[in-house]
Amino acid sequence: MKNYLILSFIAVLVLAAGCKKQLEANRNPNYPVEIAPYLYMPPIISNMALGVQFDARVVGKLTQNWSSTAANDVWERHGYAPGSDGGGDIWKAVYFLLGNNLGDMIRIAEEEQRWDIAGAGKVIRAWGWQMATDYHGEIVLKEAFNANQKVFAYDSQEAVYAEVMRLCEEGIALLQRTDGSVSQTYMAKGDMLYQGDRSKWIKFAYGLMALNRLHLSNKAGYDAAKVVEYIDKSFTSNADDALVPFTGSNTADGNYFGPRRAIITAFRQSEYLVSLMNGTVITGVADPRMSRMLVPSPDGTYNGVPTGRGQGAIAVAAKRPVTVWNTAGAPPVNTVGRFLFHDNAKFPLMTYAQLQFAKAEAALSSDPAASLRAYKNGVLAHMEFVDKANADIQAPGVTPISQAEKDTYMASAAIPATPGELTVSRILLQKFIAQYGWGFLEAWCDIRRYHYDPDMLNGFTPLDRTKLYPDNNGAYGQRYRPRYNSEYIWNVEALDKIGGLNPDYHTYEMWFSKP
């Protein structure tokens, strides 16, 4: 919270420097005190994606989206980096990069009666709180943007979950208004996510509410019907997907996972991910998406690096996976990636396929037929999503999935033929595939809701407990520690009250996954 204290002190110094008349006399008419609310939107939306992408470097290893080329990676061992901001970029995005900027955008929009921008702002704030609490657990909520404090109290995850719902409801109500200065043309000047389309922002809000409620599936008060209701009010096709665009002309405006940045050069697709698609988990059935999403090893086969063991665990060098850009090492200039791994690739925040799998899980007990329909919708929608992602970046050598391939897969053992054959485990398998490369936090929520059970998670198995990070005492990771240079330096007193100074704090189970 250091940033807010500094801003407060600066404000006091400015006020003390002279009277109001002097300040107004020196005001530069070419540099307005307040800016148009739409101008806040591009950096805010961009940082929604970048915050997740930055921290995907660590949580993506825990969820086994990918593995390090080196053995004993600390994140694959469910550990952390003491004295480091590693794993703290969602925190930075929510409290600083969105932070007061988002608050100012909402305030100015409300003052100007631009209810559409104000409503979208409240939904964005709800999204930020959801990401932060699902990642960190207890977070600073009520006192987050109080400038005149030195200690910022943490709030329970239960309170944060309730606040997400409240903000979504407020956001929806504002987005439904047509009075005042509501204007799609005006909002679209800054809205790089939905181009000022209020109906899509409303659908996004309902999708967030659905995931919020789905996470409570272990609780006695869980309402699966509400999850279904919210999803039915949310995305109706891939056209509603929340995709953050990137120009990709340089490292500053490029996708964080693109070859220009080359940040994830030492990352490889995981053995677990490949096993879901190459016929290992579903015996003999190869997923047609595999060759469009993943990269082949030098010998042409598809392989993944086992978690925690590094690339050296694969004895035959020709079978060791290459980078996500299909290069042996750092990508050369002008490399064109594939799927979501290119400089101008769009980064998803939520997709229709993801929500259909959430609906399939929620409806499974009460309406198995509807569950199976949603499940199949999700699979086919994700195939379409993969093709569109590759077409958008003109991925070299990647052809669209043919209708024959789709038909063969949908008729195979991979897809239940009847509602009675569908299980939560099979839903989670397809949901994991559909979230590869972007839905890291939602995948981890599923893993934690089902308590790392390999039977429910299609063979998902972390390292042997004896090989986990020493501070874990044999327990799997349940949360990431708050950002070091914010909380462990400037907010220690509050952090200590929730056990955040304990070496094994990151293994404390989340409220949402408890009964």
Order of alpha helices (4+ residues) and beta strands (2+ residues): alpha-alpha-alpha-beta-alpha-alpha-alpha-alpha-alpha-alpha-alpha-beta-beta-alpha-alpha-beta-alpha-alpha-alpha-alpha-alpha-alpha
